Amino acid sequence: MPQFLEEKLKAAASKKGFKGRKAAAYVYGTLNNIGAMRGNRITARGEQMQRKHESQVRNMASMRAA
């Protein structure tokens, strides 16, 4: 699953005051709704999102180093 997105959603759930199962439902429900996961499995779209994010992070790191 897109780890970066899961972390963002967990932070958003916490900010909204969700805890426990309600927070988990918010996070994984959103991931399912946007197509990053299907049930408890990551989809091709979710893998693509993760690869794109990692690529952008590497590019930003190389730009900062230069």
PDB file of N, CA, C, O and CB in Angstrom:
ATOM      1  N   MET A   1       0.836  -1.169   0.000  1.00  0.00           N
ATOM      2  CA  MET A   1       0.000   0.000   0.000  1.00  0.00           C
ATOM      3  C   MET A   1       0.881   1.232   0.000  1.00  0.00           C
ATOM      4  O   MET A   1       2.016   1.182   0.475  1.00  0.00           O
ATOM      5  CB  MET A   1      -0.951  -0.002   1.201  1.00  0.00           C
ATOM      6  N   PRO A   2       0.394   2.297  -0.507  1.00  0.00           N
ATOM      7  CA  PRO A   2       1.192   3.519  -0.517  1.00  0.00           C
ATOM      8  C   PRO A   2       1.441   3.989   0.921  1.00  0.00           C
ATOM      9  O   PRO A   2       0.562   4.574   1.554  1.00  0.00           O
ATOM     10  CB  PRO A   2       0.482   4.631  -1.342  1.00  0.00           C
ATOM     11  N   GLN A   3       2.634   3.727   1.419  1.00  0.00           N
ATOM     12  CA  GLN A   3       2.968   4.035   2.806  1.00  0.00           C
ATOM     13  C   GLN A   3       2.825   5.522   3.103  1.00  0.00           C
ATOM     14  O   GLN A   3       2.310   5.905   4.153  1.00  0.00           O
ATOM     15  CB  GLN A   3       4.384   3.579   3.119  1.00  0.00           C
ATOM     16  N   PHE A   4       3.280   6.356   2.178  1.00  0.00           N
ATOM     17  CA  PHE A   4       3.206   7.799   2.392  1.00  0.00           C
ATOM     18  C   PHE A   4       1.758   8.246   2.548  1.00  0.00           C
ATOM     19  O   PHE A   4       1.456   9.114   3.367  1.00  0.00           O
ATOM     20  CB  PHE A   4       3.871   8.552   1.230  1.00  0.00           C
ATOM     21  N   LEU A   5       0.869   7.656   1.766  1.00  0.00           N
ATOM     22  CA  LEU A   5      -0.536   8.036   1.805  1.00  0.00           C
ATOM     23  C   LEU A   5      -1.197   7.523   3.086  1.00  0.00           C
ATOM     24  O   LEU A   5      -2.028   8.205   3.686  1.00  0.00           O
ATOM     25  CB  LEU A   5      -1.272   7.496   0.569  1.00  0.00           C
ATOM     26  N   GLU A   6      -0.817   6.326   3.489  1.00  0.00           N
ATOM     27  CA  GLU A   6      -1.362   5.767   4.723  1.00  0.00           C
ATOM     28  C   GLU A   6      -0.983   6.660   5.916  1.00  0.00           C
ATOM     29  O   GLU A   6      -1.814   6.913   6.789  1.00  0.00           O
ATOM     30  CB  GLU A   6      -0.845   4.316   4.939  1.00  0.00           C
ATOM     31  N   GLU A   7       0.250   7.129   5.950  1.00  0.00           N
ATOM     32  CA  GLU A   7       0.693   7.991   7.039  1.00  0.00           C
ATOM     33  C   GLU A   7      -0.063   9.317   7.037  1.00  0.00           C
ATOM     34  O   GLU A   7      -0.451   9.812   8.095  1.00  0.00           O
ATOM     35  CB  GLU A   7       2.195   8.243   6.938  1.00  0.00           C
ATOM     36  N   LYS A   8      -0.273   9.894   5.851  1.00  0.00           N
ATOM     37  CA  LYS A   8      -1.029  11.143   5.757  1.00  0.00           C
ATOM     38  C   LYS A   8      -2.465  10.955   6.251  1.00  0.00           C
ATOM     39  O   LYS A   8      -2.999  11.798   6.971  1.00  0.00           O
ATOM     40  CB  LYS A   8      -1.031  11.658   4.308  1.00  0.00           C
ATOM     41  N   LEU A   9      -3.079   9.842   5.854  1.00  0.00           N
ATOM     42  CA  LEU A   9      -4.455   9.589   6.255  1.00  0.00           C
ATOM     43  C   LEU A   9      -4.565   9.326   7.750  1.00  0.00           C
ATOM     44  O   LEU A   9      -5.541   9.738   8.377  1.00  0.00           O
ATOM     45  CB  LEU A   9      -5.018   8.414   5.481  1.00  0.00           C
ATOM     46  N   LYS A  10      -3.580   8.648   8.330  1.00  0.00           N
ATOM     47  CA  LYS A  10      -3.589   8.413   9.777  1.00  0.00           C
ATOM     48  C   LYS A  10      -3.485   9.741  10.522  1.00  0.00           C
ATOM     49  O   LYS A  10      -4.153   9.942  11.536  1.00  0.00           O
ATOM     50  CB  LYS A  10      -2.430   7.470  10.189  1.00  0.00           C
ATOM     51  N   ALA A  11      -2.653  10.638  10.024  1.00  0.00           N
ATOM     52  CA  ALA A  11      -2.528  11.960  10.646  1.00  0.00           C
ATOM     53  C   ALA A  11      -3.838  12.733  10.529  1.00  0.00           C
ATOM     54  O   ALA A  11      -4.256  13.405  11.472  1.00  0.00           O
ATOM     55  CB  ALA A  11      -1.379  12.759   9.998  1.00  0.00           C
ATOM     56  N   ALA A  12      -4.477  12.636   9.378  1.00  0.00           N
ATOM     57  CA  ALA A  12      -5.756  13.323   9.173  1.00  0.00           C
ATOM     58  C   ALA A  12      -6.831  12.745  10.089  1.00  0.00           C
ATOM     59  O   ALA A  12      -7.644  13.490  10.637  1.00  0.00           O
ATOM     60  CB  ALA A  12      -6.200  13.213   7.700  1.00  0.00           C
ATOM     61  N   ALA A  13      -6.840  11.430  10.258  1.00  0.00           N
ATOM     62  CA  ALA A  13      -7.811  10.790  11.144  1.00  0.00           C
ATOM     63  C   ALA A  13      -7.596  11.244  12.582  1.00  0.00           C
ATOM     64  O   ALA A  13      -8.551  11.510  13.312  1.00  0.00           O
ATOM     65  CB  ALA A  13      -7.708   9.258  11.047  1.00  0.00           C
ATOM     66  N   SER A  14      -6.344  11.328  12.974  1.00  0.00           N
ATOM     67  CA  SER A  14      -6.028  11.784  14.325  1.00  0.00           C
ATOM     68  C   SER A  14      -6.466  13.227  14.525  1.00  0.00           C
ATOM     69  O   SER A  14      -7.003  13.583  15.573  1.00  0.00           O
ATOM     70  CB  SER A  14      -4.528  11.645  14.601  1.00  0.00           C
ATOM     71  N   LYS A  15      -6.234  14.047  13.521  1.00  0.00           N
ATOM     72  CA  LYS A  15      -6.611  15.459  13.581  1.00  0.00           C
ATOM     73  C   LYS A  15      -8.124  15.613  13.702  1.00  0.00           C
ATOM     74  O   LYS A  15      -8.613  16.534  14.357  1.00  0.00           O
ATOM     75  CB  LYS A  15      -6.102  16.204  12.338  1.00  0.00           C
ATOM     76  N   LYS A  16      -8.861  14.702  13.065  1.00  0.00           N
ATOM     77  CA  LYS A  16     -10.325  14.748  13.132  1.00  0.00           C
ATOM     78  C   LYS A  16     -10.862  14.136  14.423  1.00  0.00           C
ATOM     79  O   LYS A  16     -12.062  14.189  14.693  1.00  0.00           O
ATOM     80  CB  LYS A  16     -10.926  14.026  11.935  1.00  0.00           C
ATOM     81  N   GLY A  17      -9.957  13.550  15.223  1.00  0.00           N
ATOM     82  CA  GLY A  17     -10.371  12.984  16.502  1.00  0.00           C
ATOM     83  C   GLY A  17     -10.776  11.524  16.438  1.00  0.00           C
ATOM     84  O   GLY A  17     -11.346  11.009  17.399  1.00  0.00           O
ATOM     85  N   PHE A  18     -10.503  10.848  15.347  1.00  0.00           N
ATOM     86  CA  PHE A  18     -10.839   9.437  15.232  1.00  0.00           C
ATOM     87  C   PHE A  18      -9.796   8.599  15.952  1.00  0.00           C
ATOM     88  O   PHE A  18      -8.604   8.901  15.910  1.00  0.00           O
ATOM     89  CB  PHE A  18     -10.946   9.018  13.754  1.00  0.00           C
ATOM     90  N   LYS A  19     -10.257   7.545  16.613  1.00  0.00           N
ATOM     91  CA  LYS A  19      -9.353   6.635  17.311  1.00  0.00           C
ATOM     92  C   LYS A  19      -9.778   5.205  17.031  1.00  0.00           C
ATOM     93  O   LYS A  19     -10.943   4.936  16.740  1.00  0.00           O
ATOM     94  CB  LYS A  19      -9.341   6.918  18.837  1.00  0.00           C
ATOM     95  N   GLY A  20      -8.829   4.297  17.123  1.00  0.00           N
ATOM     96  CA  GLY A  20      -9.124   2.873  17.020  1.00  0.00           C
ATOM     97  C   GLY A  20      -9.726   2.463  15.699  1.00  0.00           C
ATOM     98  O   GLY A  20      -9.209   2.787  14.630  1.00  0.00           O
ATOM     99  N   ARG A  21     -10.842   1.734  15.792  1.00  0.00           N
ATOM    100  CA  ARG A  21     -11.479   1.199  14.592  1.00  0.00           C
ATOM    101  C   ARG A  21     -12.011   2.285  13.672  1.00  0.00           C
ATOM    102  O   ARG A  21     -12.008   2.126  12.452  1.00  0.00           O
ATOM    103  CB  ARG A  21     -12.601   0.277  14.976  1.00  0.00           C
ATOM    104  N   LYS A  22     -12.460   3.369  14.244  1.00  0.00           N
ATOM    105  CA  LYS A  22     -12.983   4.473  13.430  1.00  0.00           C
ATOM    106  C   LYS A  22     -11.857   5.075  12.586  1.00  0.00           C
ATOM    107  O   LYS A  22     -12.061   5.397  11.416  1.00  0.00           O
ATOM    108  CB  LYS A  22     -13.631   5.565  14.331  1.00  0.00           C
ATOM    109  N   ALA A  23     -10.681   5.224  13.174  1.00  0.00           N
ATOM    110  CA  ALA A  23      -9.531   5.758  12.437  1.00  0.00           C
ATOM    111  C   ALA A  23      -9.108   4.780  11.347  1.00  0.00           C
ATOM    112  O   ALA A  23      -8.808   5.194  10.227  1.00  0.00           O
ATOM    113  CB  ALA A  23      -8.348   6.041  13.395  1.00  0.00           C
ATOM    114  N   ALA A  24      -9.082   3.489  11.665  1.00  0.00           N
ATOM    115  CA  ALA A  24      -8.700   2.479  10.679  1.00  0.00           C
ATOM    116  C   ALA A  24      -9.694   2.451   9.523  1.00  0.00           C
ATOM    117  O   ALA A  24      -9.302   2.324   8.363  1.00  0.00           O
ATOM    118  CB  ALA A  24      -8.610   1.091  11.334  1.00  0.00           C
ATOM    119  N   ALA A  25     -10.973   2.569   9.839  1.00  0.00           N
ATOM    120  CA  ALA A  25     -12.002   2.587   8.795  1.00  0.00           C
ATOM    121  C   ALA A  25     -11.833   3.806   7.902  1.00  0.00           C
ATOM    122  O   ALA A  25     -12.024   3.722   6.689  1.00  0.00           O
ATOM    123  CB  ALA A  25     -13.411   2.575   9.416  1.00  0.00           C
ATOM    124  N   TYR A  26     -11.479   4.928   8.492  1.00  0.00           N
ATOM    125  CA  TYR A  26     -11.255   6.156   7.726  1.00  0.00           C
ATOM    126  C   TYR A  26     -10.081   5.975   6.771  1.00  0.00           C
ATOM    127  O   TYR A  26     -10.179   6.297   5.587  1.00  0.00           O
ATOM    128  CB  TYR A  26     -10.997   7.351   8.671  1.00  0.00           C
ATOM    129  N   VAL A  27      -8.972   5.458   7.291  1.00  0.00           N
ATOM    130  CA  VAL A  27      -7.755   5.303   6.492  1.00  0.00           C
ATOM    131  C   VAL A  27      -7.967   4.287   5.373  1.00  0.00           C
ATOM    132  O   VAL A  27      -7.772   4.605   4.200  1.00  0.00           O
ATOM    133  CB  VAL A  27      -6.577   4.872   7.384  1.00  0.00           C
ATOM    134  N   TYR A  28      -8.362   3.076   5.725  1.00  0.00           N
ATOM    135  CA  TYR A  28      -8.448   2.012   4.722  1.00  0.00           C
ATOM    136  C   TYR A  28      -9.674   2.155   3.835  1.00  0.00           C
ATOM    137  O   TYR A  28      -9.663   1.695   2.694  1.00  0.00           O
ATOM    138  CB  TYR A  28      -8.468   0.659   5.399  1.00  0.00           C
ATOM    139  N   GLY A  29     -10.720   2.776   4.331  1.00  0.00           N
ATOM    140  CA  GLY A  29     -11.870   3.076   3.489  1.00  0.00           C
ATOM    141  C   GLY A  29     -11.499   4.062   2.395  1.00  0.00           C
ATOM    142  O   GLY A  29     -11.915   3.923   1.245  1.00  0.00           O
ATOM    143  N   THR A  30     -10.710   5.062   2.771  1.00  0.00           N
ATOM    144  CA  THR A  30     -10.260   6.042   1.784  1.00  0.00           C
ATOM    145  C   THR A  30      -9.344   5.397   0.759  1.00  0.00           C
ATOM    146  O   THR A  30      -9.464   5.663  -0.436  1.00  0.00           O
ATOM    147  CB  THR A  30      -9.544   7.204   2.470  1.00  0.00           C
ATOM    148  N   LEU A  31      -8.422   4.546   1.221  1.00  0.00           N
ATOM    149  CA  LEU A  31      -7.524   3.854   0.295  1.00  0.00           C
ATOM    150  C   LEU A  31      -8.317   2.974  -0.669  1.00  0.00           C
ATOM    151  O   LEU A  31      -7.984   2.896  -1.852  1.00  0.00           O
ATOM    152  CB  LEU A  31      -6.499   3.003   1.070  1.00  0.00           C
ATOM    153  N   ASN A  32      -9.349   2.320  -0.181  1.00  0.00           N
ATOM    154  CA  ASN A  32     -10.196   1.511  -1.054  1.00  0.00           C
ATOM    155  C   ASN A  32     -10.969   2.392  -2.028  1.00  0.00           C
ATOM    156  O   ASN A  32     -11.092   2.053  -3.205  1.00  0.00           O
ATOM    157  CB  ASN A  32     -11.166   0.663  -0.222  1.00  0.00           C
ATOM    158  N   ASN A  33     -11.489   3.520  -1.549  1.00  0.00           N
ATOM    159  CA  ASN A  33     -12.290   4.391  -2.403  1.00  0.00           C
ATOM    160  C   ASN A  33     -11.485   5.015  -3.532  1.00  0.00           C
ATOM    161  O   ASN A  33     -12.014   5.201  -4.627  1.00  0.00           O
ATOM    162  CB  ASN A  33     -12.919   5.476  -1.578  1.00  0.00           C
ATOM    163  N   ILE A  34     -10.214   5.346  -3.294  1.00  0.00           N
ATOM    164  CA  ILE A  34      -9.408   5.956  -4.347  1.00  0.00           C
ATOM    165  C   ILE A  34      -8.748   4.917  -5.245  1.00  0.00           C
ATOM    166  O   ILE A  34      -8.111   5.262  -6.240  1.00  0.00           O
ATOM    167  CB  ILE A  34      -8.349   6.848  -3.737  1.00  0.00           C
ATOM    168  N   GLY A  35      -8.904   3.648  -4.890  1.00  0.00           N
ATOM    169  CA  GLY A  35      -8.391   2.585  -5.746  1.00  0.00           C
ATOM    170  C   GLY A  35      -6.983   2.145  -5.433  1.00  0.00           C
ATOM    171  O   GLY A  35      -6.394   1.393  -6.209  1.00  0.00           O
ATOM    172  N   ALA A  36      -6.417   2.589  -4.319  1.00  0.00           N
ATOM    173  CA  ALA A  36      -5.062   2.185  -3.954  1.00  0.00           C
ATOM    174  C   ALA A  36      -5.047   0.778  -3.370  1.00  0.00           C
ATOM    175  O   ALA A  36      -4.029   0.088  -3.424  1.00  0.00           O
ATOM    176  CB  ALA A  36      -4.462   3.174  -2.954  1.00  0.00           C
ATOM    177  N   MET A  37      -6.172   0.357  -2.816  1.00  0.00           N
ATOM    178  CA  MET A  37      -6.299  -0.982  -2.251  1.00  0.00           C
ATOM    179  C   MET A  37      -7.650  -1.554  -2.649  1.00  0.00           C
ATOM    180  O   MET A  37      -8.594  -0.829  -2.964  1.00  0.00           O
ATOM    181  CB  MET A  37      -6.140  -0.959  -0.702  1.00  0.00           C
ATOM    182  N   ARG A  38      -7.708  -2.857  -2.625  1.00  0.00           N
ATOM    183  CA  ARG A  38      -8.978  -3.557  -2.807  1.00  0.00           C
ATOM    184  C   ARG A  38      -9.054  -4.553  -1.669  1.00  0.00           C
ATOM    185  O   ARG A  38      -8.371  -5.577  -1.675  1.00  0.00           O
ATOM    186  CB  ARG A  38      -9.088  -4.265  -4.231  1.00  0.00           C
ATOM    187  N   GLY A  39      -9.889  -4.244  -0.697  1.00  0.00           N
ATOM    188  CA  GLY A  39      -9.907  -5.068   0.509  1.00  0.00           C
ATOM    189  C   GLY A  39      -8.612  -4.866   1.257  1.00  0.00           C
ATOM    190  O   GLY A  39      -8.277  -3.745   1.641  1.00  0.00           O
ATOM    191  N   ASN A  40      -7.872  -5.960   1.470  1.00  0.00           N
ATOM    192  CA  ASN A  40      -6.596  -5.824   2.161  1.00  0.00           C
ATOM    193  C   ASN A  40      -5.412  -5.996   1.215  1.00  0.00           C
ATOM    194  O   ASN A  40      -4.279  -6.189   1.657  1.00  0.00           O
ATOM    195  CB  ASN A  40      -6.505  -6.835   3.287  1.00  0.00           C
ATOM    196  N   ARG A  41      -5.678  -5.926  -0.084  1.00  0.00           N
ATOM    197  CA  ARG A  41      -4.610  -6.080  -1.076  1.00  0.00           C
ATOM    198  C   ARG A  41      -4.358  -4.767  -1.796  1.00  0.00           C
ATOM    199  O   ARG A  41      -5.279  -4.005  -2.091  1.00  0.00           O
ATOM    200  CB  ARG A  41      -4.964  -7.179  -2.090  1.00  0.00           C
ATOM    201  N   ILE A  42      -3.087  -4.526  -2.067  1.00  0.00           N
ATOM    202  CA  ILE A  42      -2.721  -3.328  -2.819  1.00  0.00           C
ATOM    203  C   ILE A  42      -3.017  -3.574  -4.296  1.00  0.00           C
ATOM    204  O   ILE A  42      -2.816  -4.680  -4.796  1.00  0.00           O
ATOM    205  CB  ILE A  42      -1.214  -2.959  -2.602  1.00  0.00           C
ATOM    206  N   THR A  43      -3.484  -2.565  -4.977  1.00  0.00           N
ATOM    207  CA  THR A  43      -3.791  -2.677  -6.406  1.00  0.00           C
ATOM    208  C   THR A  43      -2.610  -2.161  -7.221  1.00  0.00           C
ATOM    209  O   THR A  43      -1.657  -1.603  -6.678  1.00  0.00           O
ATOM    210  CB  THR A  43      -5.087  -1.890  -6.761  1.00  0.00           C
ATOM    211  N   ALA A  44      -2.692  -2.356  -8.515  1.00  0.00           N
ATOM    212  CA  ALA A  44      -1.651  -1.847  -9.411  1.00  0.00           C
ATOM    213  C   ALA A  44      -1.585  -0.322  -9.305  1.00  0.00           C
ATOM    214  O   ALA A  44      -0.505   0.267  -9.364  1.00  0.00           O
ATOM    215  CB  ALA A  44      -1.923  -2.283 -10.882  1.00  0.00           C
ATOM    216  N   ARG A  45      -2.727   0.294  -9.151  1.00  0.00           N
ATOM    217  CA  ARG A  45      -2.749   1.756  -9.004  1.00  0.00           C
ATOM    218  C   ARG A  45      -2.035   2.185  -7.722  1.00  0.00           C
ATOM    219  O   ARG A  45      -1.318   3.185  -7.714  1.00  0.00           O
ATOM    220  CB  ARG A  45      -4.203   2.277  -9.001  1.00  0.00           C
ATOM    221  N   GLY A  46      -2.231   1.435  -6.650  1.00  0.00           N
ATOM    222  CA  GLY A  46      -1.553   1.739  -5.400  1.00  0.00           C
ATOM    223  C   GLY A  46      -0.042   1.579  -5.512  1.00  0.00           C
ATOM    224  O   GLY A  46       0.716   2.385  -4.972  1.00  0.00           O
ATOM    225  N   GLU A  47       0.387   0.541  -6.211  1.00  0.00           N
ATOM    226  CA  GLU A  47       1.822   0.345  -6.439  1.00  0.00           C
ATOM    227  C   GLU A  47       2.391   1.474  -7.286  1.00  0.00           C
ATOM    228  O   GLU A  47       3.498   1.951  -7.037  1.00  0.00           O
ATOM    229  CB  GLU A  47       2.083  -1.010  -7.121  1.00  0.00           C
ATOM    230  N   GLN A  48       1.630   1.897  -8.284  1.00  0.00           N
ATOM    231  CA  GLN A  48       2.066   2.992  -9.144  1.00  0.00           C
ATOM    232  C   GLN A  48       2.188   4.285  -8.333  1.00  0.00           C
ATOM    233  O   GLN A  48       3.142   5.041  -8.514  1.00  0.00           O
ATOM    234  CB  GLN A  48       1.081   3.183 -10.322  1.00  0.00           C
ATOM    235  N   MET A  49       1.241   4.538  -7.453  1.00  0.00           N
ATOM    236  CA  MET A  49       1.289   5.730  -6.618  1.00  0.00           C
ATOM    237  C   MET A  49       2.537   5.728  -5.733  1.00  0.00           C
ATOM    238  O   MET A  49       3.187   6.760  -5.563  1.00  0.00           O
ATOM    239  CB  MET A  49       0.024   5.825  -5.755  1.00  0.00           C
ATOM    240  N   GLN A  50       2.863   4.569  -5.174  1.00  0.00           N
ATOM    241  CA  GLN A  50       4.040   4.455  -4.309  1.00  0.00           C
ATOM    242  C   GLN A  50       5.324   4.687  -5.100  1.00  0.00           C
ATOM    243  O   GLN A  50       6.213   5.408  -4.647  1.00  0.00           O
ATOM    244  CB  GLN A  50       4.078   3.075  -3.633  1.00  0.00           C
ATOM    245  N   ARG A  51       5.424   4.073  -6.289  1.00  0.00           N
ATOM    246  CA  ARG A  51       6.619   4.271  -7.127  1.00  0.00           C
ATOM    247  C   ARG A  51       6.780   5.734  -7.519  1.00  0.00           C
ATOM    248  O   ARG A  51       7.888   6.268  -7.492  1.00  0.00           O
ATOM    249  CB  ARG A  51       6.542   3.398  -8.392  1.00  0.00           C
ATOM    250  N   LYS A  52       5.673   6.386  -7.884  1.00  0.00           N
ATOM    251  CA  LYS A  52       5.727   7.786  -8.287  1.00  0.00           C
ATOM    252  C   LYS A  52       6.189   8.661  -7.124  1.00  0.00           C
ATOM    253  O   LYS A  52       6.999   9.570  -7.304  1.00  0.00           O
ATOM    254  CB  LYS A  52       4.354   8.254  -8.796  1.00  0.00           C
ATOM    255  N   HIS A  53       5.675   8.381  -5.944  1.00  0.00           N
ATOM    256  CA  HIS A  53       6.075   9.154  -4.761  1.00  0.00           C
ATOM    257  C   HIS A  53       7.565   8.974  -4.465  1.00  0.00           C
ATOM    258  O   HIS A  53       8.269   9.947  -4.191  1.00  0.00           O
ATOM    259  CB  HIS A  53       5.240   8.731  -3.536  1.00  0.00           C
ATOM    260  N   GLU A  54       8.042   7.730  -4.521  1.00  0.00           N
ATOM    261  CA  GLU A  54       9.459   7.467  -4.262  1.00  0.00           C
ATOM    262  C   GLU A  54      10.336   8.166  -5.296  1.00  0.00           C
ATOM    263  O   GLU A  54      11.399   8.688  -4.958  1.00  0.00           O
ATOM    264  CB  GLU A  54       9.736   5.954  -4.268  1.00  0.00           C
ATOM    265  N   SER A  55       9.901   8.178  -6.539  1.00  0.00           N
ATOM    266  CA  SER A  55      10.647   8.852  -7.598  1.00  0.00           C
ATOM    267  C   SER A  55      10.724  10.353  -7.333  1.00  0.00           C
ATOM    268  O   SER A  55      11.783  10.961  -7.487  1.00  0.00           O
ATOM    269  CB  SER A  55       9.998   8.586  -8.965  1.00  0.00           C
ATOM    270  N   GLN A  56       9.614  10.942  -6.938  1.00  0.00           N
ATOM    271  CA  GLN A  56       9.589  12.370  -6.652  1.00  0.00           C
ATOM    272  C   GLN A  56      10.475  12.713  -5.455  1.00  0.00           C
ATOM    273  O   GLN A  56      11.135  13.751  -5.448  1.00  0.00           O
ATOM    274  CB  GLN A  56       8.158  12.830  -6.395  1.00  0.00           C
ATOM    275  N   VAL A  57      10.489  11.850  -4.452  1.00  0.00           N
ATOM    276  CA  VAL A  57      11.325  12.086  -3.277  1.00  0.00           C
ATOM    277  C   VAL A  57      12.801  12.025  -3.670  1.00  0.00           C
ATOM    278  O   VAL A  57      13.600  12.852  -3.229  1.00  0.00           O
ATOM    279  CB  VAL A  57      11.013  11.050  -2.165  1.00  0.00           C
ATOM    280  N   ARG A  58      13.160  11.043  -4.499  1.00  0.00           N
ATOM    281  CA  ARG A  58      14.556  10.936  -4.953  1.00  0.00           C
ATOM    282  C   ARG A  58      14.953  12.161  -5.767  1.00  0.00           C
ATOM    283  O   ARG A  58      16.053  12.687  -5.595  1.00  0.00           O
ATOM    284  CB  ARG A  58      14.761   9.656  -5.791  1.00  0.00           C
ATOM    285  N   ASN A  59      14.070  12.620  -6.651  1.00  0.00           N
ATOM    286  CA  ASN A  59      14.360  13.801  -7.462  1.00  0.00           C
ATOM    287  C   ASN A  59      14.547  15.040  -6.603  1.00  0.00           C
ATOM    288  O   ASN A  59      15.443  15.845  -6.857  1.00  0.00           O
ATOM    289  CB  ASN A  59      13.248  14.036  -8.469  1.00  0.00           C
ATOM    290  N   MET A  60      13.714  15.195  -5.595  1.00  0.00           N
ATOM    291  CA  MET A  60      13.834  16.361  -4.723  1.00  0.00           C
ATOM    292  C   MET A  60      15.139  16.297  -3.917  1.00  0.00           C
ATOM    293  O   MET A  60      15.784  17.321  -3.692  1.00  0.00           O
ATOM    294  CB  MET A  60      12.617  16.450  -3.772  1.00  0.00           C
ATOM    295  N   ALA A  61      15.517  15.102  -3.492  1.00  0.00           N
ATOM    296  CA  ALA A  61      16.745  14.940  -2.728  1.00  0.00           C
ATOM    297  C   ALA A  61      17.963  15.264  -3.603  1.00  0.00           C
ATOM    298  O   ALA A  61      18.913  15.893  -3.138  1.00  0.00           O
ATOM    299  CB  ALA A  61      16.846  13.506  -2.167  1.00  0.00           C
ATOM    300  N   SER A  62      17.932  14.836  -4.861  1.00  0.00           N
ATOM    301  CA  SER A  62      19.061  15.109  -5.747  1.00  0.00           C
ATOM    302  C   SER A  62      19.117  16.596  -6.095  1.00  0.00           C
ATOM    303  O   SER A  62      20.206  17.141  -6.275  1.00  0.00           O
ATOM    304  CB  SER A  62      18.959  14.260  -7.031  1.00  0.00           C
ATOM    305  N   MET A  63      17.980  17.251  -6.190  1.00  0.00           N
ATOM    306  CA  MET A  63      17.956  18.679  -6.479  1.00  0.00           C
ATOM    307  C   MET A  63      18.502  19.481  -5.298  1.00  0.00           C
ATOM    308  O   MET A  63      19.168  20.497  -5.490  1.00  0.00           O
ATOM    309  CB  MET A  63      16.528  19.132  -6.817  1.00  0.00           C
ATOM    310  N   ARG A  64      18.222  19.028  -4.090  1.00  0.00           N
ATOM    311  CA  ARG A  64      18.724  19.718  -2.911  1.00  0.00           C
ATOM    312  C   ARG A  64      20.224  19.536  -2.757  1.00  0.00           C
ATOM    313  O   ARG A  64      20.924  20.440  -2.299  1.00  0.00           O
ATOM    314  CB  ARG A  64      18.011  19.224  -1.667  1.00  0.00           C
ATOM    315  N   ALA A  65      20.717  18.361  -3.143  1.00  0.00           N
ATOM    316  CA  ALA A  65      22.142  18.061  -3.021  1.00  0.00           C
ATOM    317  C   ALA A  65      22.964  18.846  -4.032  1.00  0.00           C
ATOM    318  O   ALA A  65      24.137  19.138  -3.802  1.00  0.00           O
ATOM    319  CB  ALA A  65      22.385  16.569  -3.200  1.00  0.00           C
ATOM    320  N   ALA A  66      22.342  19.183  -5.146  1.00  0.00           N
ATOM    321  CA  ALA A  66      23.073  19.891  -6.209  1.00  0.00           C
ATOM    322  C   ALA A  66      23.261  21.350  -5.918  1.00  0.00           C
ATOM    323  O   ALA A  66      23.857  22.068  -6.721  1.00  0.00           O
ATOM    324  CB  ALA A  66      22.363  19.744  -7.514  1.00  0.00           C
TER     325      ALA A  66
END
